Amino acid sequence: MPFLFCSGMGLLCYNEGNNYSMHPSFENPRGQVRAMGKWIRLLWLGLLFWLSALTAVSGAVILYNHDEGESYGRILSERGAKVQGIPSSQLLHHLPEDDVQAVEAYDVQAAVLQGGSRTSYQWYPQYTATVVLAVSDSCPVPVTGWQSLSSAPLSLAVTGTNPARLFFIQAMSYGLKGDLSGRAGVELLRQLQEDGRLSMEEGENRPSADVYVLFDYQVREWQRQGIPVHPVVPEEGTLAFRKGLLAKESLSFDSQKLSEALEGAGYALSPPPGARFVSDAEAFLQAGDDIPRQITNHVFQSCRPTILTGFSHMVWYTVTLFFVILWGGRLRRQVLQPQVRRAYLGVIITLCCWILFREIKLSLPGFMNDGIRYIWYSYYLFYGILISFLLWIGYSASYAFLTRPCPRWMKGIFAGNLLLAFLVMTNDFHQLVFTLPAGLAAAYSRHGYGPLYFVLAAVYGMELLAVNGVLCYTSLSRKVSHPARMILPLAVVVGYGIYVVGYALPGSPFQPSELVLVTIWTVLLWLELVTRGKFVPANEGYIDFFRHSSLAMQLYDHDGHLVYTSSGTAPLRGEDFEVQSMPISGGLVRWYRDVGPLRRRQALLERLNQDLNWSYELLSCLSDIRRQAIEQGVTLRVYRELEEIIARKQPAIRHRLAYLKTAKPGPHTDAVISRLHILACYLKKRCILLLQGKEAGMLDARELAMAVEESWRYLEKAGLRGSVGFDLKGNLPVQAALTLYDIFEDVGEEVLARGEDFWLCQFKETEKDWIFSVVLEEKEGEPRPASWQALSEYDVSVQCDDTGYGTRLTVRLSRESTDSFT
């Protein structure tokens, strides 16, 4: 404020030094008096700024909810706090302001803000608010809880504003069904509404009812005011909330004295039995967001479903926005008259703004009733602007020349349309256009019609019919359009009028439609018919002519005589020129086009296309050759690995086959045959694993598990009992999988060779390596060898330790070593 005062004085000095010294009025006393009066007004303005700076509110304030009485604010002010009462729905909106120190809040609100805000808010709980039933002393039926409201013929009133009303309904739902979604409470309200026993008032209105839903301290406040009610805690259960101050900085209240003062004023410090505090604040508030929509749909049944219900309205309106821009822009380019072209542009802008306002209305939350209602009112402002533009199109198109001045009576019609729109926008003050039921949250969708609405509809309808009449009369007088085409724009207007009347009637099949979308598409269709029907002077029939106006042209009359030729047509002969003609009114137009550059470019493109085809064929052959070379390389690598496997196991196979040539039936021969079965199974599964992973370089762990399982069965037949645990998942490098399988087979054969009859195997993995472990049963008096000859040829780490009940062999295969193989 001091800065504004200094700025005002500086402006005063500037005017005094730069204007008054050269002003002609200083030459006479009357001019001096006028200058002195201006100087005095500026001085008063600076004094006003100075007084405003002195009266500015200094220091931070505490905001509280004054809808529930002044007691709480009075108690805070008695303890030195600077308080200010505002409606409860606006408390949290003012919290980020610099001059606000703290606001009154519920515990669920404080928990969410403390957990999700960058500001470190501090929470000071001070008293408890419990949702109870305030039963009138004259109530004829005893009330014990929520079930009494549905079973007895009692009237119920739910007063207050959000969020208290939402908490009331969630408390009903908690008592009736044990959840916090609000559905059970809304169902109870719907039943009472159908029976005519429900009153839902906002603000401080207190309707007459047998039972009220209030907080416990509100009931005590009513009792102090002499209202004959008594509180009843619902026996089914209810919700309790801690209320206090949510502050941006530390507060210096004496907690004990403040609690004593609040308790003396009727505020409870602890909830009654049967009341429950909300544990998950965020889930509780999210569940409450859907309650206004439930009330609107189920209790008041005011929101009608539309054809877009269940789909994204935003998508449809966004697509329509692009259609309006593209379609309207194409129509505008065809119009010849500048005034009509500007009117087309005005129609496009109006439709786009209407779509944006509709999207804003659809995106607003359900509790912003005023914003939704005023955006609904603004639709009739768009109606008025749109019809004014259409009137201007009809008036300008009926004029033979390109421009036409706007007469006063036309300006009066425009002003009348805007006046009607203004009356709609101010409907809350007079309700002469729409009659809205009192206390209804979404009144815009459950309304009646006042006398001005029918005046507005009649005026707009007559103006649209007048536009079509003027355009039809102009078309007939000029003989530029077929008589059958004149019916189409009028039919569109009449059909739209029938649709609007049906949309306003209750229970009609037009109600589920989208009025805004239908209006927009109707306007675009009407403009298309008017433009194509030549009601508006347009250049649609001359587009081809103007596209080729830069070519060499010749004009011929009906008899074929050349009446005009351009200067560049004489030498145009030969195969490099193409002749085209088009009939026009009164003759024929012929033009010559030089196609030589086009043909040369076509030949160049053909050669380029041929070269590209050859290149593509060569690249395809090269790709095939590379693919074959890769396949051959992979095949050779597979063959080499198979030969190495067979060569490694060949001595054992030959030894056992040689023994079988001279062997006799018996246990030893059966053991040799079992060993041969193990080797055969190993070679078969080893080849299968190698072939399956040869291309991708990776192998599914399930394939390795099946190979291990099959080898395990042959080892069991050979006399080695035990179990195998397999904890490998996902894909493994082929080399790692094959190495683990080789280790399993070699260790199994060596265990059999050592005469073991029981083992435990385990496959598992860590972030660094794959692990294969074997546990052998401890035998008394038989020392076990510490080295494992079968693992000497593998690049693995081997560890043997005693577990107390046997010897454990741990083989670790590092992931880094397998990466080098791949």
Long-range contacts (C-beta under 8 A, 24 or more apart in sequence): 1-49, 1-50, 1-52, 1-53, 1-54, 1-56, 2-50, 2-53, 4-49, 4-52, 4-53, 5-46, 5-49, 5-50, 5-53, 8-42, 8-45, 8-46, 8-49, 9-46, 11-42, 12-39, 12-42, 12-43, 12-46, 15-39, 15-42, 57-99, 59-99, 60-99, 60-100, 60-101, 61-99, 61-100, 61-101, 62-100, 62-101, 62-102, 62-103, 62-104, 62-245, 63-91, 63-94, 63-100, 63-102, 63-103, 63-104, 64-91, 64-103, 64-104, 65-91, 65-104, 67-160, 67-161, 67-203, 67-204, 68-160, 68-215, 68-217, 68-218, 68-221, 69-218, 69-221, 71-221, 71-265, 71-266, 71-267, 72-104, 72-262, 72-265, 72-267, 75-258, 75-261, 75-262, 75-265, 78-261, 79-253, 79-254, 79-257, 79-258, 79-261, 81-253, 87-161, 88-160, 88-161, 88-162, 88-163, 88-164, 89-161, 89-162, 89-163, 89-367, 95-246, 95-248, 100-248, 101-247, 101-248, 101-249, 101-251, 102-245, 102-246, 102-247, 102-248, 102-251, 103-245, 103-246, 104-243, 104-244, 104-245, 104-246, 105-243, 105-244, 105-245, 105-246, 106-163, 106-167, 106-241, 106-242, 106-243, 107-241, 107-242, 107-243, 107-244, 107-277, 107-278, 107-281, 108-241, 108-278, 108-281, 108-284, 108-285, 109-163, 109-246, 109-281, 109-285, 110-244, 110-246, 111-281, 111-282, 112-281, 112-282, 112-285, 113-246, 115-282, 119-248, 121-246, 121-247, 121-248, 122-246, 122-247, 122-248, 122-249, 122-250, 122-251, 123-244, 123-245, 123-246, 123-247, 124-244, 124-245, 124-246, 124-247, 124-251, 124-253, 125-242, 125-243, 125-244, 126-242, 126-243, 126-244, 126-245, 126-258, 126-259, 126-262, 126-267, 127-217, 127-242, 127-243, 127-244, 127-259, 127-262, 127-263, 127-267, 127-268, 127-269, 128-216, 128-240, 128-241, 128-242, 128-243, 128-267, 128-268, 128-269, 128-270, 128-271, 129-215, 129-216, 129-217, 129-240, 129-241, 129-242, 129-243, 130-215, 130-216, 130-233, 130-238, 130-239, 130-240, 130-241, 130-268, 130-271, 130-272, 130-275, 131-167, 131-168, 131-171, 131-213, 131-214, 131-215, 131-238, 131-239, 131-240, 131-275, 132-213, 132-214, 132-215, 132-216, 132-219, 132-231, 132-232, 132-233, 132-234, 132-238, 133-211, 133-212, 133-213, 133-214, 133-231, 133-232, 133-233, 133-234, 134-211, 134-212, 134-213, 134-214, 134-218, 134-219, 134-222, 134-229, 134-230, 134-231, 134-232, 135-210, 135-211, 135-229, 135-230, 135-231, 135-232, 136-209, 136-210, 136-211, 136-212, 136-228, 136-229, 137-228, 137-229, 137-230, 138-210, 138-228, 139-210, 139-211, 140-210, 141-210, 143-210, 143-211, 143-232, 144-232, 144-234, 144-235, 145-175, 145-232, 145-234, 145-235, 145-236, 146-172, 146-175, 146-176, 146-188, 146-234, 146-236, 147-176, 147-236, 149-188, 149-192, 149-211, 150-188, 150-191, 150-192, 153-195, 153-197, 154-197, 154-210, 154-211, 155-192, 155-197, 155-198, 155-199, 155-208, 155-209, 155-210, 155-211, 156-189, 156-192, 156-197, 156-198, 156-199, 156-209, 156-210, 156-211, 156-212, 156-213, 157-198, 157-199, 157-200, 157-201, 157-206, 157-207, 157-208, 157-209, 157-211, 157-212, 157-213, 158-189, 158-198, 158-199, 158-200, 158-201, 158-212, 158-213, 159-200, 159-201, 159-202, 159-203, 159-205, 159-206, 159-207, 159-212, 159-213, 159-214, 160-202, 160-214, 161-202, 161-203, 162-292, 162-367, 163-288, 164-215, 165-200, 166-288, 166-291, 166-292, 167-239, 167-241, 167-288, 168-213, 169-291, 169-295, 170-239, 170-284, 170-287, 170-288, 170-291, 171-213, 171-238, 171-239, 172-213, 174-237, 174-238, 174-239, 174-276, 175-234, 175-236, 175-237, 175-238, 176-236, 178-237, 180-278, 180-283, 180-284, 180-287, 180-288, 181-287, 181-290, 182-287, 182-288, 182-290, 182-291, 182-294, 183-294, 185-291, 186-291, 186-294, 186-295, 186-298, 186-299, 187-298, 189-295, 189-299, 190-298, 190-299, 193-299, 193-300, 198-299, 199-439, 200-295, 200-299, 200-439, 200-441, 201-439, 202-439, 205-439, 216-268, 216-272, 217-266, 217-267, 217-268, 220-266, 221-266, 224-266, 233-272, 233-273, 233-274, 233-275, 234-274, 235-274, 237-274, 237-275, 237-276, 238-274, 238-275, 238-276, 239-275, 239-276, 239-277, 239-278, 240-271, 240-272, 240-275, 240-276, 240-277, 241-277, 241-278, 242-277, 289-365, 292-365, 292-366, 292-367, 292-441, 293-366, 295-441, 296-366, 296-441, 296-442, 296-445, 300-440, 300-441, 300-442, 300-446, 301-446, 302-440, 302-441, 302-442, 302-443, 302-445, 302-446, 303-442, 303-445, 304-445, 304-511, 304-512, 305-512, 306-512, 306-513, 306-514, 307-512, 307-513, 307-514, 308-514, 309-512, 313-359, 313-362, 314-359, 314-362, 314-363, 316-514, 316-517, 317-355, 317-358, 317-359, 317-362, 317-516, 317-517, 318-359, 320-355, 320-517, 320-520, 320-521, 321-352, 321-355, 321-356, 323-524, 324-348, 324-351, 324-352, 324-355, 324-520, 324-524, 325-352, 327-524, 327-528, 328-524, 328-527, 331-524, 331-527, 331-528, 331-531, 334-531, 334-538, 334-539, 334-540, 335-531, 335-536, 335-537, 335-538, 335-539, 336-402, 336-537, 336-538, 336-539, 337-396, 337-397, 337-399, 337-402, 337-403, 337-536, 337-537, 338-402, 338-403, 339-392, 339-396, 339-402, 339-403, 339-404, 340-393, 340-396, 340-397, 340-536, 340-537, 343-389, 343-390, 343-392, 343-393, 343-396, 344-393, 344-527, 346-385, 346-389, 347-386, 347-389, 347-390, 347-393, 347-523, 347-527, 350-382, 350-385, 350-386, 350-389, 351-386, 351-520, 351-523, 351-524, 353-382, 354-379, 354-382, 354-386, 354-516, 354-520, 355-516, 355-520, 357-382, 358-516, 366-441, 366-442, 367-441, 369-441, 369-442, 369-443, 372-442, 372-444, 373-428, 373-443, 373-444, 374-425, 376-444, 377-424, 377-425, 377-427, 378-425, 379-516, 380-420, 380-421, 380-424, 380-425, 380-433, 380-456, 381-418, 381-421, 381-424, 381-425, 383-421, 383-460, 384-417, 384-418, 384-420, 384-421, 384-460, 385-417, 385-418, 385-421, 386-523, 387-417, 387-460, 387-463, 387-464, 388-413, 388-414, 388-417, 388-418, 390-463, 390-464, 390-467, 390-523, 391-463, 391-466, 391-467, 393-467, 393-530, 393-536, 394-466, 394-467, 394-468, 394-470, 394-471, 395-470, 397-470, 397-471, 397-474, 397-535, 397-536, 397-537, 398-470, 398-471, 398-473, 398-474, 413-463, 416-459, 417-459, 417-460, 417-463, 420-452, 420-455, 420-456, 420-459, 423-452, 423-456, 424-452, 424-456, 449-504, 457-500, 461-497, 464-493, 464-497, 465-490, 465-493, 468-493, 471-530, 471-535, 471-536, 472-535, 474-535, 475-533, 475-534, 475-535, 480-534, 481-533, 481-534, 481-535, 482-533, 485-529, 485-532, 485-533, 485-534, 486-533, 488-529, 488-533, 489-526, 489-529, 489-530, 489-533, 489-535, 492-522, 492-525, 492-526, 492-529, 493-526, 496-522, 544-582, 545-582, 545-584, 545-589, 548-580, 548-591, 548-593, 551-591, 551-592, 551-593, 552-591, 552-592, 553-589, 553-590, 553-591, 553-592, 554-589, 554-590, 554-591, 555-587, 555-588, 555-589, 555-590, 556-587, 556-588, 556-589, 556-590, 557-586, 557-587, 557-588, 558-586, 558-587, 560-588, 563-587, 634-694, 634-695, 637-694, 638-690, 638-691, 638-694, 641-690, 642-687, 642-690, 645-683, 645-686, 645-687, 646-683, 649-679, 649-682, 649-683, 652-679, 653-679, 671-718, 671-719, 674-714, 674-717, 674-718, 674-719, 675-718, 675-749, 675-752, 677-714, 677-717, 677-718, 678-711, 678-714, 678-715, 678-718, 678-745, 678-748, 678-749, 681-710, 681-711, 681-714, 682-711, 682-741, 682-745, 685-710, 685-711, 685-741, 686-738, 686-741, 686-742, 689-734, 689-737, 689-738, 689-741, 690-734, 690-738, 693-734, 693-737, 694-734, 697-733, 697-734, 697-822, 698-731, 698-732, 698-733, 698-734, 699-731, 699-732, 699-733, 699-734, 699-737, 700-730, 700-731, 700-732, 701-726, 701-728, 701-729, 701-730, 701-731, 701-732, 701-737, 703-737, 704-728, 704-732, 704-737, 704-740, 704-741, 707-741, 708-741, 708-744, 708-763, 711-741, 711-744, 711-745, 711-748, 712-761, 715-748, 715-752, 718-752, 719-752, 719-757, 720-748, 720-751, 720-752, 720-756, 720-757, 720-758, 720-759, 721-757, 721-758, 721-759, 722-758, 722-759, 722-760, 722-761, 723-760, 723-761, 724-761, 724-762, 724-763, 725-760, 725-761, 725-762, 725-763, 725-764, 726-763, 727-762, 727-763, 727-764, 727-765, 728-763, 728-764, 728-765, 728-770, 732-770, 733-818, 733-819, 733-821, 733-822, 734-822, 735-818, 735-821, 735-822, 736-770, 736-813, 736-815, 736-818, 736-821, 739-794, 739-796, 739-813, 739-818, 740-770, 740-772, 740-813, 742-794, 743-772, 743-790, 743-791, 743-794, 743-796, 743-811, 743-813, 744-772, 746-790, 746-791, 747-772, 747-774, 747-788, 747-790, 747-791, 747-809, 747-811, 749-790, 750-788, 750-789, 750-790, 751-776, 754-785, 768-814, 768-815, 768-816, 769-812, 769-813, 769-814, 769-815, 770-812, 770-813, 770-815, 771-810, 771-811, 771-812, 771-813, 772-810, 772-811, 772-813, 773-808, 773-809, 773-810, 773-811, 774-808, 774-809, 775-803, 775-806, 775-807, 775-808, 775-809, 776-806, 776-807, 776-808, 776-809, 777-805, 777-806, 778-802, 778-805, 778-806, 778-807
